[in-house]
Each structure stands twice: as structure tokens, then as C-alpha cells.
Amino acid sequence: MGHGTGEVLAISGDAKERMKLRKACRDFEAFFVSCLLRQMWQAAEAIAGEKPFISQTYRDLFTFEVAQGLTPSLHLGIAEMLYRALSDAERTVGAVDNPSSSRTIGGDR
């Protein structure tokens, strides 16, 4: 009894880690887009010679929220590329650190 339950828990933990990594990658992409938007706003203000109508802090928060909503529809691929690179690196490091982890679930142990 209980044979294999540790493997199922490990899969669940691994899936959680992948979800966290995917979210971090999406957040990074949104941060990158918000930096671009912030620079565009500053350039537009400099060209127009106008002062911002809201404080810098509120504008940065607003810009980040806009970027989070905007990035999925832009299909930039930054988050996906970053996720693939980091998850591949994690698998490579995990295989080197723990060679027995490369065995298949349900295989001979």
C-alpha cells in the first residue's frame, strides 16, 4: 500500500513549479512591455513639452496593468522563449544533480 504515491506527489510538485515558472515568465514579458510603454510616454511628453497628468508611481502601476492585459494579444513570444530556456536548463541541472530522476514513472527501480 502506498507504492508510487511519492511519485504522484513529485509530479504534482513539478507541475506546480512549472506553473510558477510560466507565470514568472509572463510577468517578465509584461514588465518588459511596460518598460517600453513607459519610455514611449516619456518621449511623447518630452516632445510635447507637457507635464504628466498623474504621478509617476500611479502611471507606472497603470502602465504595468495595461502591459499585462496587452502582452497575451501581442504574441511576442518572449515569455515562451524564456520558459523553454529556463525549463530546459532546470531539466539539465536536475539530470546532472540526480541521475536516477531520469527514469520513467512506473519503470524498474
Secondary structure, 3 states (H helix, E strand, C coil): CCCCHHHHHHHHHHHHHHHHHHHHHHHHHHHHHHHHHHHHHHHHHHHHCCCCCCCHHHHHHHHHHHHHHHHHHHCCCHHHHHHHHHHHHHHHHHHHHCHHHHCCCCCCC
